[in-house]
């Protein structure tokens, strides 16, 4: 074969290979675009590393379970949900960067954050982008900013402490209360709400101790609480820190001297697992629990998926997904503004909306209301002592 003919044959071969690769790339690109059109992106921003990773991971799992259940049921408006999880490393400043990254992904909604100190500084990022935000934070300050882009996934500290007032005075019968709280926005907001509801009552605060996120040793604080003459210890912390406090209370014998109470994190399954016998007898007012008939199906599904029963962080994250699904189906489109308009001043009843496991109400500021529960740890398990009505039961007449 002549050199010219060999060269011509080689060029033809190279051109054929190039054409095949090019057409293949076009095909893959077309499939990717088609797949993207058939899915809707949702993002969750929570701590998956750092001192708050324990409950941050649970929150991501709650969102994941909700997304998987919706997809298994045929999706939302015929489309599958696609989940992207971003880590804020338990740091407020990093949460802002994570939210900016989320905006760049152009999601339908964002779930998170749950740390009030993070939410207060990152919520403006999503507000400016118009992307609805569903947060598990409890600080009342969040809903006082005039931001109609954000919706709470749990009762805020003011509303929950309002429901705790009669319980603390008449059931716990606390007269001399000591408090140990984590010195972040969540801890301060809950303490402020507790102080406010107890003003003018028989219950007086005799010792208030603050602590750092991730603190390991509470001995000095507990000794001062013991010496204060308190009859009740109210703990405002997250599960890891609570477990350490309870174990140290047990070691010092304080669990025999004091009634130990708090919020849902005190009696959550993860606290019980970490504190073991030191959690026995602890009691709390909580706005979520898996130990009710309405949440039990979710709890069973969660345990089957992740190997343990869900704490309140997982439950409120899951509930956020179901609220989004409900609003989207009612609007009939993936319209961010319309689902926000739909949710304000709206009661979502389980009997009317298929995705809702419990009845909830949103006011004009995105503040959530629902029934709450008096819980206790008995025989190493969470037990519901009493179901309490919502703060505004008149908003739930249609759900009866």
N, C-alpha and C positions, 0 to 999 in steps of 0.2 A: 504494500500500500504506500502511495506517495505521501511525502510529508504534508502537503497541502490537504489531502483527503483526510489524513489522521487528525489534523488540526480542526478541520471542519466537523468531523465526527465528535471530537472532544467538546467543541463549543455547543453542539447540539445536546450532548449528554448533560453538560453543566446547566444549560438553559432549562432542560426538562426537570432536573433535580430542583433547581431554584423555583420553577413554576409550581412543582408539587409542594415544596415547603411553604411557599407563599399562600397557596390555596388552603393548605392545612391550617396555617395561622389564621386565615380569614374565617375558616370553619370554626376553630376553637374560640375565636373572638366573638363570632356570631352566637355560639352556644352560651358563652359567658354573659353577653348582653341579654340574651333571651332569658337566661336563668335569673338575672338580676331583675328583669321586668316582672318575673313571676314571684318574687319575694319582696318582703318589706323589712327594712333594717330597723331594729330597735337596739339601743345601747344601755348597758348598766355600768355605772361608775360607783365602785365601792372599794374599800381597802382589802386587798388580797395579800398584802405584806405589811409589816410594821406591827405595833402593839394592838391595833384594832382588827387584825386580820381574822381572828376567830369568828367574830360575828359578821365581818364583811363577806367572808366566803359563804356563810349561811344565806346572806341576802342574795348573792349571785345565784346560789342554788335554788332559792325560792322563785326568782325570775325565770331561771332555766326550766324548772318544772312547769310553770304556767305556760311558757312558750311551747314546750313539747306537747302539753295536753291540747292546746289550741291547734297545733299543726296536725296532731293525730286525729283530731275531729274534723279535718278537712280544711283547716286554715281559717283565716279571717277575711271575709268577703272574697273567698276563693283564692287567696294568696297565702303562701307560707311565710311565717315570721323567721327572720334571720337575726341571731343574737350575737352581739359583739360586747365582750366584757373588758373594761379598762380599770387598771389599778391606780388608786390615788395614794397608795403607800401610807395611809393613815395620817397624811399631812394636808392641812388646809391649802397651802400654797400649791402643792402638787395637784390637788383636786381642781383648781382653776385651769391648770395646764391640761388636765384630762378632759375637762369640759370643752376646752377649745379644740382639742383633738376630736372629741365627739361631734362638735359642730361641723368640722371638716369632713366627717363621714356622711353627713346629711341624713341622719336618722329620722324616723317618724316621731318617736318619743325617746326620752331618756329617763331611766329609773335610777334614783339616787340623787344626792348622797344622803346617808343617814346621820353622819356627824353634823350636829347643828353648827359648830364653828366652821366647818367646811361649806355647808349649804349657804350660810349667810354671805359668803364672799364669792361663791361660784354661780349662784342663781341668776345673776345679772347677765352672764355669758349666754345662757339659753334664752333668757327673756329677750335680749337684743336680736337673737337669731329666730325667735318665734317658735322654738321647739318646745313642746309641752314637757314639763318636768314633774316627776312623781317621787316625792321625798319621804323618807321614814324618819326625818328629824322631828324633835319635840319642842324646840324653843319657840315660844309665842312670837318672838321678834321676827321670825321668818314671814309670818302672815301679816305683819304690821307694816311691811315695806311698800304696800300698794302694788305688788307684783301679781298680776292676774294670770301669769303663765305657770305658776307652781301650785301643785296640789299635794296635800299631806296624805300619807298612807297610814297614819296613826293619829290618835288623839294627842293634842299638844299638852304641855305640862299644866297649864292653867285649868283646862277642862278635867284632866285626870285627877288633879289634886282636889278639885271641887267635889268629885265623887268620893275621894278618900276621906274627906273631912269628918263626916258622921261616923265612919268606920273607925278612924283613929280615936275619936273621943268616946264613942259608945260601945264599940266592940273590943278594940284593943285596950281601951281605957287607959291610954297614956296620959300621964300628968306631968312627968319630967322627962323630956325627950332629948336625946343626944343624936346628932347627925354627923355622918362622915360622907363627904361628897367629893367627886372628882372635879378638879378645878378647870373644867372646860365649859363651853357654852351650854351643853346639855345639863351638866351638873349644877351650874349656877342658876340656870332658868328653872330647874325643878326645885332647887332650894328656895328661890324667890317666891315661887308659887306656893310652896308649903308654908313658908313664913306668913304669906298673905292670908291663906285660908284659916290659919290658926290664931290670927289676931283676935283678941277679946274672948278667947275660949279658956277653958280650964287647963289646956295643955300648954306648958311653957318649955321653951328650949333652954336647957341648962349647959349644953356644950355643943359647939359646932367645929368640926375639924375638916380641913381640906386636904386633898392628896393629889399626887401627880398621876397622869395616865401611865400605866405600866408599873406603878409602884409595887415593890415586892414586900417590904416590911412595914407593918402597921402597928407594931407593938407599942411604941410610944403614944400613938393616938388612942389606942384601946385602953391603956393604963389610965390616961387622963379621963377618958369616958367613964371608966370604972370608978374613979375617984370623984366624979361629978355628982353622984347620987341619982343618976338617971335610972328610970324604970323601963325605958324603951330606947332601942337603937334603930334609927332610920338610916338605911344605906342607899346612897345614890351613886351607883357605879355601874360598870359593865361586867359581864360574866366572869372574865379572868380575874379581875381585881376582887370581885365579890367572893369568889371561891377562896382566894388567899385570906381575905378578912374573916370569913367564916371558919376556916381552919385555925386561924390564930385565936379567934374567939373561943373555939372549942378547947384549944390548948390552955388558955387562961381561965377557963371555966365561966366565961361571960355568957355563954348560951344557956347556962342554968340560972343566971341572975337577971338577965334582960329579956324582954320581948323584942325579937329582931324582926323588923318589917321593912318594906320598901316598895319598889315598882316591879314590873314583870321580870326584869333581869334577875331579881333575887331568887325567883322560884322557877326559872326556865330550865329545860332539860339539860342544857350544857353546864349551867351552874351546879345542878344536882350531880351530874357526872363528875365534875371536877372536885366538888366539896365533899361528896359522899355523905357520911353520917352527919357531918357538920351542918348540912342543909336541912336536916330533919326539924320540922316544926316551924320553919320560916313561913311568913305570910305576906301577901301583897295585894294591892289593887292593880289589875292589869286590864288593858283594853283588848287583848288578844290571848287566846289559848287554843291549843289543838284538842283540848279535852272537852269539847262540846259536840253534840251530834252534827251541827252544821259544818264544822271544820274537820271532823274525823276522816271523811274520805280523802281530803288533801293530805292529812297526817299519814294515813296508810300508804298513799301513793309516794309521798316524800320518803318515808322509811324504806319502801321497796326500791326507790331509786338511789338513795344516798346512805342507807344503812342505819339511820337514827331518826327519832321523832324531831319535828321542827320546833325551834325556839321562835320567839316573837319576831325576830329580824327576818327569818325565812318566810313566816306567815304574811307579814305586811308587804314584803316584796312580791310574793305570789298574788296577794290581793290587788296590788297595783296593776299587775298584768291583766287581771280579770276586769278591773274598772276600765282600763283602756279598751279591752275587747268589747265591753258593753257599750261604751260611748261610740266606738267606731261603727258597730252594727246599727245602732240607733240613727246615727248620722247618715250611714250608707255610703261613706267614702272615707279615704284616708286624708281627711281635711283637718289640719292641725288647729286652725282657728275655730272651726265648727265644733270640734270635740271639747274645746275649752269653754265655748259658749254653752254647750249642752250641759256640762258638769256643774257650772255655777248655779247655786240655789236649786239643787236637784237631790231628790231621794232615790236611791237605787235599791229596789226591793227584790229579794230573792224570788218571790212568786211571779215577778214580771220579767226579769232579765235572766236568761239561762246561765250566764257565766258567773253570776254573783253568788258566793257561798253564804254571805251574811248581808244584812241590811246596813246601808251606810247613807249618810247625808253630807253634802257639801254646801257650805254657805257661800256668800258672794265673794269671800276672800280665799276660798279653797281650803278652809278649816274643816276637818272631818269630825263627825260625831257618829257614835254607835253605842250599843250596849257594852258594858264592861263587867269585870268579874272579880269577886273576892276569891283568891286562890291560896292554897296552903300546900306544903310538902308533908305528905304522910306516907310512911313506909317506903321512902325513897322514890315517891312518884308525885306528880302534880295533881291536885284534887280541887275541883270547883266547889266552894262552900256556898256561894250565892251569886246569882245573876243580877246585875244592877242596870237600871234603865239608862237610856241615853241622857245626856245633859239637857237636850231639848226633845222630850218624847213626843211633843205635838207634831214634829216633822215626820213622824213614822206612823201616823194614823193609817195611811194608805197601805202600809205593809201588813196590817193585821188581817 
